[in-house]
């Protein structure tokens, strides 16, 4: 199937050395590679109750495109509280424990084409992959392990490090040597926030409509490319 491309950019022919042709792909997790059937929100709510004592089902807050630290700050603001560093640390420790307990293999669903897409990236010696996710590093590890997706959680930037996704993208790119180190940098994600983060760091964006945002909305964000599912681009032709 042909992907629904929006604002397509013509691929340019490279006449550079192999090192300059390297591509960096920064990958989101939730809504892009997998879904967790609400286990993340449950873990958040239980940890909020355990650490701060607030009964809150968190149904009022959208998790899509947010970072875990950003969510925590938002929840605390709503309850009129400024968390201490210790409380933040306690929250993440508890939230990850609750997530591990709740996230059975049955609750994790790998999204269409995600395995094939990742396998394709792995086969490409000119492509490097790092994570750019709103999940805490521990949360990312738990989700990827349960989904049996082989991605390195030592590489990338994570939602317990910074609250702002665009700044998180900058951190991930800095850790990978910066924009000029790469022939092309792609951010792959399922929300307008992923596309905005890509723009903020001068990267291209592949938006995939397997999360909560339909393809028409993602196209409207000015994504370099938007597709219904990763299986539409599993041949990785867009990287050329
Ligand atoms: Mg996402």
py3Dmol code that shows the C-alpha trace and the ligand (Angstrom):
import py3Dmol

protein = """\
ATOM      1  CA  UNK A   1       0.000   0.000   0.000  1.00  0.00           C
ATOM      2  CA  UNK A   2       1.227   3.478  -0.833  1.00  0.00           C
ATOM      3  CA  UNK A   3       1.637   5.610   2.253  1.00  0.00           C
ATOM      4  CA  UNK A   4      -0.442   8.773   2.501  1.00  0.00           C
ATOM      5  CA  UNK A   5       2.330  11.257   2.192  1.00  0.00           C
ATOM      6  CA  UNK A   6       1.730  14.828   3.207  1.00  0.00           C
ATOM      7  CA  UNK A   7       4.099  17.640   2.447  1.00  0.00           C
ATOM      8  CA  UNK A   8       6.463  15.202   0.778  1.00  0.00           C
ATOM      9  CA  UNK A   9      10.015  16.317   0.297  1.00  0.00           C
ATOM     10  CA  UNK A  10      11.989  15.157  -2.681  1.00  0.00           C
ATOM     11  CA  UNK A  11      14.813  12.857  -1.725  1.00  0.00           C
ATOM     12  CA  UNK A  12      18.147  14.267  -2.717  1.00  0.00           C
ATOM     13  CA  UNK A  13      20.882  12.241  -4.318  1.00  0.00           C
ATOM     14  CA  UNK A  14      23.882  12.029  -2.069  1.00  0.00           C
ATOM     15  CA  UNK A  15      27.419  12.186  -3.290  1.00  0.00           C
ATOM     16  CA  UNK A  16      29.010  12.165   0.131  1.00  0.00           C
ATOM     17  CA  UNK A  17      31.169   9.772   2.074  1.00  0.00           C
ATOM     18  CA  UNK A  18      29.463   6.850   3.850  1.00  0.00           C
ATOM     19  CA  UNK A  19      29.973   8.462   7.273  1.00  0.00           C
ATOM     20  CA  UNK A  20      28.108  11.580   6.147  1.00  0.00           C
ATOM     21  CA  UNK A  21      25.242   9.521   4.834  1.00  0.00           C
ATOM     22  CA  UNK A  22      24.322   8.128   8.228  1.00  0.00           C
ATOM     23  CA  UNK A  23      20.747   8.562   9.333  1.00  0.00           C
ATOM     24  CA  UNK A  24      19.543   8.935  12.919  1.00  0.00           C
ATOM     25  CA  UNK A  25      16.037   7.756  13.807  1.00  0.00           C
ATOM     26  CA  UNK A  26      14.589   8.954  17.113  1.00  0.00           C
ATOM     27  CA  UNK A  27      11.725   6.707  18.133  1.00  0.00           C
ATOM     28  CA  UNK A  28       8.660   7.305  20.259  1.00  0.00           C
ATOM     29  CA  UNK A  29       7.133   4.274  22.006  1.00  0.00           C
ATOM     30  CA  UNK A  30       3.446   4.589  23.028  1.00  0.00           C
ATOM     31  CA  UNK A  31       1.039   4.847  20.104  1.00  0.00           C
ATOM     32  CA  UNK A  32       3.950   4.397  17.718  1.00  0.00           C
ATOM     33  CA  UNK A  33       5.383   0.969  18.512  1.00  0.00           C
ATOM     34  CA  UNK A  34       2.923  -0.371  21.073  1.00  0.00           C
ATOM     35  CA  UNK A  35      -0.094   0.269  23.278  1.00  0.00           C
ATOM     36  CA  UNK A  36      -0.529  -0.847  26.881  1.00  0.00           C
ATOM     37  CA  UNK A  37      -4.315  -1.001  27.331  1.00  0.00           C
ATOM     38  CA  UNK A  38      -4.331   1.762  29.955  1.00  0.00           C
ATOM     39  CA  UNK A  39      -1.727   0.113  32.204  1.00  0.00           C
ATOM     40  CA  UNK A  40       0.427   3.261  32.153  1.00  0.00           C
ATOM     41  CA  UNK A  41      -2.403   5.464  33.397  1.00  0.00           C
ATOM     42  CA  UNK A  42      -3.293   2.927  36.118  1.00  0.00           C
ATOM     43  CA  UNK A  43       0.315   2.782  37.305  1.00  0.00           C
ATOM     44  CA  UNK A  44       0.417   6.581  37.391  1.00  0.00           C
ATOM     45  CA  UNK A  45      -2.813   6.830  39.420  1.00  0.00           C
ATOM     46  CA  UNK A  46      -1.692   4.220  41.963  1.00  0.00           C
ATOM     47  CA  UNK A  47       1.715   5.884  42.406  1.00  0.00           C
ATOM     48  CA  UNK A  48       0.078   9.312  42.801  1.00  0.00           C
ATOM     49  CA  UNK A  49      -2.144   7.926  45.541  1.00  0.00           C
ATOM     50  CA  UNK A  50       0.751   6.132  47.243  1.00  0.00           C
ATOM     51  CA  UNK A  51       3.184   9.073  47.239  1.00  0.00           C
ATOM     52  CA  UNK A  52       0.878  12.110  47.528  1.00  0.00           C
ATOM     53  CA  UNK A  53      -2.323  10.606  48.951  1.00  0.00           C
ATOM     54  CA  UNK A  54      -4.589  11.989  46.193  1.00  0.00           C
ATOM     55  CA  UNK A  55      -7.455   9.917  44.826  1.00  0.00           C
ATOM     56  CA  UNK A  56      -7.388  10.826  41.146  1.00  0.00           C
ATOM     57  CA  UNK A  57      -8.281   8.560  38.215  1.00  0.00           C
ATOM     58  CA  UNK A  58      -6.384  10.981  35.925  1.00  0.00           C
ATOM     59  CA  UNK A  59      -9.140  10.713  33.317  1.00  0.00           C
ATOM     60  CA  UNK A  60      -8.918  14.503  32.879  1.00  0.00           C
ATOM     61  CA  UNK A  61      -5.396  14.446  31.512  1.00  0.00           C
ATOM     62  CA  UNK A  62      -4.243  13.250  28.086  1.00  0.00           C
ATOM     63  CA  UNK A  63      -1.112  11.116  28.167  1.00  0.00           C
ATOM     64  CA  UNK A  64      -0.601  11.183  24.386  1.00  0.00           C
ATOM     65  CA  UNK A  65       2.525  13.114  23.448  1.00  0.00           C
ATOM     66  CA  UNK A  66       3.220  14.087  27.072  1.00  0.00           C
ATOM     67  CA  UNK A  67       6.312  13.262  29.099  1.00  0.00           C
ATOM     68  CA  UNK A  68       6.014  11.456  32.419  1.00  0.00           C
ATOM     69  CA  UNK A  69       7.689  14.341  34.251  1.00  0.00           C
ATOM     70  CA  UNK A  70       5.414  16.852  32.486  1.00  0.00           C
ATOM     71  CA  UNK A  71       2.382  14.783  33.513  1.00  0.00           C
ATOM     72  CA  UNK A  72       3.556  14.606  37.105  1.00  0.00           C
ATOM     73  CA  UNK A  73       4.026  18.388  37.239  1.00  0.00           C
ATOM     74  CA  UNK A  74       0.567  18.909  35.724  1.00  0.00           C
ATOM     75  CA  UNK A  75      -1.092  16.587  38.216  1.00  0.00           C
ATOM     76  CA  UNK A  76       0.715  18.248  41.140  1.00  0.00           C
ATOM     77  CA  UNK A  77      -0.313  21.705  39.913  1.00  0.00           C
ATOM     78  CA  UNK A  78      -3.931  20.629  39.800  1.00  0.00           C
ATOM     79  CA  UNK A  79      -3.668  19.518  43.410  1.00  0.00           C
ATOM     80  CA  UNK A  80      -1.875  22.744  44.392  1.00  0.00           C
ATOM     81  CA  UNK A  81       1.404  21.059  45.224  1.00  0.00           C
ATOM     82  CA  UNK A  82       5.014  21.585  44.262  1.00  0.00           C
ATOM     83  CA  UNK A  83       6.752  18.193  44.533  1.00  0.00           C
ATOM     84  CA  UNK A  84      10.164  17.884  46.142  1.00  0.00           C
ATOM     85  CA  UNK A  85      12.973  16.009  44.394  1.00  0.00           C
ATOM     86  CA  UNK A  86      12.507  13.184  46.841  1.00  0.00           C
ATOM     87  CA  UNK A  87       8.791  12.965  46.028  1.00  0.00           C
ATOM     88  CA  UNK A  88       9.565  12.920  42.302  1.00  0.00           C
ATOM     89  CA  UNK A  89      12.081  10.109  42.819  1.00  0.00           C
ATOM     90  CA  UNK A  90       9.615   8.203  45.021  1.00  0.00           C
ATOM     91  CA  UNK A  91       6.905   8.670  42.419  1.00  0.00           C
ATOM     92  CA  UNK A  92       8.985   7.233  39.577  1.00  0.00           C
ATOM     93  CA  UNK A  93      10.176   4.316  41.667  1.00  0.00           C
ATOM     94  CA  UNK A  94       6.604   3.435  42.629  1.00  0.00           C
ATOM     95  CA  UNK A  95       5.109   4.105  39.183  1.00  0.00           C
ATOM     96  CA  UNK A  96       7.616   1.788  37.492  1.00  0.00           C
ATOM     97  CA  UNK A  97       6.958  -0.896  40.087  1.00  0.00           C
ATOM     98  CA  UNK A  98       3.197  -0.620  39.500  1.00  0.00           C
ATOM     99  CA  UNK A  99       3.700  -0.642  35.740  1.00  0.00           C
ATOM    100  CA  UNK A 100       5.807  -3.794  35.917  1.00  0.00           C
ATOM    101  CA  UNK A 101       3.131  -5.470  38.049  1.00  0.00           C
ATOM    102  CA  UNK A 102       0.257  -4.474  35.752  1.00  0.00           C
ATOM    103  CA  UNK A 103       1.777  -4.784  32.343  1.00  0.00           C
ATOM    104  CA  UNK A 104       1.337  -8.424  31.515  1.00  0.00           C
ATOM    105  CA  UNK A 105       2.287  -9.581  28.034  1.00  0.00           C
ATOM    106  CA  UNK A 106      -1.448  -9.874  27.325  1.00  0.00           C
ATOM    107  CA  UNK A 107      -1.980  -6.142  27.847  1.00  0.00           C
ATOM    108  CA  UNK A 108       0.781  -5.066  25.492  1.00  0.00           C
ATOM    109  CA  UNK A 109      -0.071  -4.827  21.827  1.00  0.00           C
ATOM    110  CA  UNK A 110       2.632  -4.216  19.264  1.00  0.00           C
ATOM    111  CA  UNK A 111       1.210  -1.909  16.602  1.00  0.00           C
ATOM    112  CA  UNK A 112       0.858  -2.968  12.941  1.00  0.00           C
ATOM    113  CA  UNK A 113       4.166  -2.999  11.126  1.00  0.00           C
ATOM    114  CA  UNK A 114       6.249  -1.955  14.148  1.00  0.00           C
ATOM    115  CA  UNK A 115       8.240  -5.201  14.314  1.00  0.00           C
ATOM    116  CA  UNK A 116       8.935  -5.176  10.594  1.00  0.00           C
ATOM    117  CA  UNK A 117       9.868  -1.487  10.715  1.00  0.00           C
ATOM    118  CA  UNK A 118      12.346  -2.099  13.569  1.00  0.00           C
ATOM    119  CA  UNK A 119      13.772  -5.182  11.869  1.00  0.00           C
ATOM    120  CA  UNK A 120      14.329  -3.083   8.752  1.00  0.00           C
ATOM    121  CA  UNK A 121      16.115  -0.374  10.752  1.00  0.00           C
ATOM    122  CA  UNK A 122      18.310  -3.021  12.373  1.00  0.00           C
ATOM    123  CA  UNK A 123      19.363  -4.372   8.983  1.00  0.00           C
ATOM    124  CA  UNK A 124      20.483  -0.933   7.802  1.00  0.00           C
ATOM    125  CA  UNK A 125      24.128  -0.368   8.693  1.00  0.00           C
ATOM    126  CA  UNK A 126      23.777   3.326   7.811  1.00  0.00           C
ATOM    127  CA  UNK A 127      20.942   3.933  10.296  1.00  0.00           C
ATOM    128  CA  UNK A 128      21.300   4.547  14.042  1.00  0.00           C
ATOM    129  CA  UNK A 129      18.313   4.315  16.368  1.00  0.00           C
ATOM    130  CA  UNK A 130      17.769   6.062  19.699  1.00  0.00           C
ATOM    131  CA  UNK A 131      14.648   6.490  21.813  1.00  0.00           C
ATOM    132  CA  UNK A 132      12.837   9.785  22.208  1.00  0.00           C
ATOM    133  CA  UNK A 133       9.984   8.968  24.517  1.00  0.00           C
ATOM    134  CA  UNK A 134       7.809  10.503  27.190  1.00  0.00           C
ATOM    135  CA  UNK A 135       8.295   7.331  29.207  1.00  0.00           C
ATOM    136  CA  UNK A 136      10.767   7.240  32.047  1.00  0.00           C
ATOM    137  CA  UNK A 137      13.775   5.120  31.163  1.00  0.00           C
ATOM    138  CA  UNK A 138      12.566   2.372  33.511  1.00  0.00           C
ATOM    139  CA  UNK A 139       9.032   2.563  32.119  1.00  0.00           C
ATOM    140  CA  UNK A 140      10.370   2.326  28.556  1.00  0.00           C
ATOM    141  CA  UNK A 141      12.415  -0.733  29.490  1.00  0.00           C
ATOM    142  CA  UNK A 142       9.397  -2.485  31.022  1.00  0.00           C
ATOM    143  CA  UNK A 143       7.134  -1.761  28.031  1.00  0.00           C
ATOM    144  CA  UNK A 144       9.703  -2.803  25.430  1.00  0.00           C
ATOM    145  CA  UNK A 145      10.589  -5.971  27.325  1.00  0.00           C
ATOM    146  CA  UNK A 146       6.947  -7.001  27.659  1.00  0.00           C
ATOM    147  CA  UNK A 147       6.419  -6.343  23.956  1.00  0.00           C
ATOM    148  CA  UNK A 148       9.612  -8.272  23.115  1.00  0.00           C
ATOM    149  CA  UNK A 149      10.886  -5.290  21.120  1.00  0.00           C
ATOM    150  CA  UNK A 150      14.643  -5.190  21.085  1.00  0.00           C
ATOM    151  CA  UNK A 151      15.599  -1.541  21.557  1.00  0.00           C
ATOM    152  CA  UNK A 152      18.448  -0.160  23.626  1.00  0.00           C
ATOM    153  CA  UNK A 153      17.131   1.913  26.547  1.00  0.00           C
ATOM    154  CA  UNK A 154      20.634   3.197  27.246  1.00  0.00           C
ATOM    155  CA  UNK A 155      20.351   5.292  24.091  1.00  0.00           C
ATOM    156  CA  UNK A 156      18.085   8.320  23.763  1.00  0.00           C
ATOM    157  CA  UNK A 157      16.274  10.742  26.056  1.00  0.00           C
ATOM    158  CA  UNK A 158      13.466   9.851  28.456  1.00  0.00           C
ATOM    159  CA  UNK A 159      10.417  11.404  30.052  1.00  0.00           C
ATOM    160  CA  UNK A 160      11.796  11.393  33.577  1.00  0.00           C
ATOM    161  CA  UNK A 161      14.680  13.626  32.499  1.00  0.00           C
ATOM    162  CA  UNK A 162      12.813  16.688  31.198  1.00  0.00           C
ATOM    163  CA  UNK A 163       9.173  17.762  31.175  1.00  0.00           C
ATOM    164  CA  UNK A 164       9.230  19.468  27.777  1.00  0.00           C
ATOM    165  CA  UNK A 165       9.269  17.186  24.740  1.00  0.00           C
ATOM    166  CA  UNK A 166      11.053  19.622  22.415  1.00  0.00           C
ATOM    167  CA  UNK A 167      13.832  20.053  24.993  1.00  0.00           C
ATOM    168  CA  UNK A 168      13.911  16.291  25.386  1.00  0.00           C
ATOM    169  CA  UNK A 169      14.420  15.980  21.615  1.00  0.00           C
ATOM    170  CA  UNK A 170      17.310  18.439  21.851  1.00  0.00           C
ATOM    171  CA  UNK A 171      18.841  16.330  24.616  1.00  0.00           C
ATOM    172  CA  UNK A 172      18.511  13.119  22.569  1.00  0.00           C
ATOM    173  CA  UNK A 173      20.096  14.774  19.534  1.00  0.00           C
ATOM    174  CA  UNK A 174      22.937  16.258  21.594  1.00  0.00           C
ATOM    175  CA  UNK A 175      23.705  12.795  22.967  1.00  0.00           C
ATOM    176  CA  UNK A 176      23.919  11.539  19.376  1.00  0.00           C
ATOM    177  CA  UNK A 177      26.424  14.177  18.345  1.00  0.00           C
ATOM    178  CA  UNK A 178      24.086  16.932  17.136  1.00  0.00           C
ATOM    179  CA  UNK A 179      22.248  17.637  13.897  1.00  0.00           C
ATOM    180  CA  UNK A 180      25.331  18.212  11.762  1.00  0.00           C
ATOM    181  CA  UNK A 181      26.703  14.799  12.643  1.00  0.00           C
ATOM    182  CA  UNK A 182      23.962  13.199  10.500  1.00  0.00           C
ATOM    183  CA  UNK A 183      22.896  13.289   6.883  1.00  0.00           C
ATOM    184  CA  UNK A 184      19.315  13.153   8.097  1.00  0.00           C
ATOM    185  CA  UNK A 185      17.556  12.950  11.449  1.00  0.00           C
ATOM    186  CA  UNK A 186      14.019  11.585  11.650  1.00  0.00           C
ATOM    187  CA  UNK A 187      11.651  11.710  14.613  1.00  0.00           C
ATOM    188  CA  UNK A 188       9.041   8.949  14.467  1.00  0.00           C
ATOM    189  CA  UNK A 189       5.952   9.471  16.608  1.00  0.00           C
ATOM    190  CA  UNK A 190       2.180   9.413  16.801  1.00  0.00           C
ATOM    191  CA  UNK A 191       1.261  12.891  18.066  1.00  0.00           C
ATOM    192  CA  UNK A 192       1.494  16.555  17.026  1.00  0.00           C
ATOM    193  CA  UNK A 193       3.938  16.923  19.954  1.00  0.00           C
ATOM    194  CA  UNK A 194       6.368  14.528  18.232  1.00  0.00           C
ATOM    195  CA  UNK A 195       6.155  16.558  15.018  1.00  0.00           C
ATOM    196  CA  UNK A 196       6.674  19.811  16.953  1.00  0.00           C
ATOM    197  CA  UNK A 197       9.687  18.303  18.719  1.00  0.00           C
ATOM    198  CA  UNK A 198      11.167  17.300  15.355  1.00  0.00           C
ATOM    199  CA  UNK A 199      10.708  20.833  14.037  1.00  0.00           C
ATOM    200  CA  UNK A 200      12.304  22.271  17.170  1.00  0.00           C
ATOM    201  CA  UNK A 201      15.544  20.392  16.478  1.00  0.00           C
ATOM    202  CA  UNK A 202      15.536  20.764  12.686  1.00  0.00           C
ATOM    203  CA  UNK A 203      14.692  17.083  12.115  1.00  0.00           C
ATOM    204  CA  UNK A 204      12.263  15.466   9.701  1.00  0.00           C
ATOM    205  CA  UNK A 205       9.205  13.753  11.086  1.00  0.00           C
ATOM    206  CA  UNK A 206       7.358  10.565  10.315  1.00  0.00           C
ATOM    207  CA  UNK A 207       3.941  10.733  11.950  1.00  0.00           C
ATOM    208  CA  UNK A 208       2.020   7.494  12.330  1.00  0.00           C
ATOM    209  CA  UNK A 209      -1.723   7.417  12.994  1.00  0.00           C
ATOM    210  CA  UNK A 210      -1.798   4.356  15.275  1.00  0.00           C
ATOM    211  CA  UNK A 211      -2.191   6.461  18.424  1.00  0.00           C
ATOM    212  CA  UNK A 212      -5.035   8.850  19.226  1.00  0.00           C
ATOM    213  CA  UNK A 213      -4.508  11.241  16.318  1.00  0.00           C
ATOM    214  CA  UNK A 214      -6.000  10.573  12.867  1.00  0.00           C
ATOM    215  CA  UNK A 215      -3.818  10.959   9.810  1.00  0.00           C
ATOM    216  CA  UNK A 216      -5.620  14.141   8.654  1.00  0.00           C
ATOM    217  CA  UNK A 217      -4.709  15.842  11.935  1.00  0.00           C
ATOM    218  CA  UNK A 218      -1.096  14.675  11.712  1.00  0.00           C
ATOM    219  CA  UNK A 219      -0.839  15.966   8.147  1.00  0.00           C
ATOM    220  CA  UNK A 220      -2.096  19.319   9.417  1.00  0.00           C
ATOM    221  CA  UNK A 221       0.848  19.559  11.807  1.00  0.00           C
ATOM    222  CA  UNK A 222       3.291  19.787   8.911  1.00  0.00           C
ATOM    223  CA  UNK A 223       4.857  16.367   9.382  1.00  0.00           C
ATOM    224  CA  UNK A 224       7.381  15.506   6.691  1.00  0.00           C
ATOM    225  CA  UNK A 225       5.488  12.273   6.117  1.00  0.00           C
ATOM    226  CA  UNK A 226       2.351  10.848   7.708  1.00  0.00           C
ATOM    227  CA  UNK A 227       1.134   7.272   7.407  1.00  0.00           C
ATOM    228  CA  UNK A 228      -1.733   5.199   8.760  1.00  0.00           C
ATOM    229  CA  UNK A 229       0.594   2.549  10.185  1.00  0.00           C
ATOM    230  CA  UNK A 230       4.289   1.692  10.198  1.00  0.00           C
ATOM    231  CA  UNK A 231       3.648  -1.250   7.853  1.00  0.00           C
ATOM    232  CA  UNK A 232       3.059   1.399   5.139  1.00  0.00           C
ATOM    233  CA  UNK A 233       6.721   2.417   5.352  1.00  0.00           C
ATOM    234  CA  UNK A 234       8.345  -0.825   6.496  1.00  0.00           C
ATOM    235  CA  UNK A 235      10.505  -0.834   3.357  1.00  0.00           C
ATOM    236  CA  UNK A 236      12.151   2.332   4.764  1.00  0.00           C
ATOM    237  CA  UNK A 237      12.170   3.930   1.290  1.00  0.00           C
ATOM    238  CA  UNK A 238      11.432   7.286   2.938  1.00  0.00           C
ATOM    239  CA  UNK A 239      14.932   7.297   4.446  1.00  0.00           C
ATOM    240  CA  UNK A 240      16.547   7.593   1.024  1.00  0.00           C
TER     241      UNK A 240
END
"""
ligand_1 = """\
1
MG
Mg 3.457 8.441 21.519
"""
view = py3Dmol.view(width=600, height=400)
view.addModel(protein, "pdb")
view.setStyle({"model": 0}, {"cartoon": {"style": "trace"}})
view.addModel(ligand_1, "xyz")
view.setStyle({"model": 1}, {"stick": {}})
view.zoomTo()
view.show()
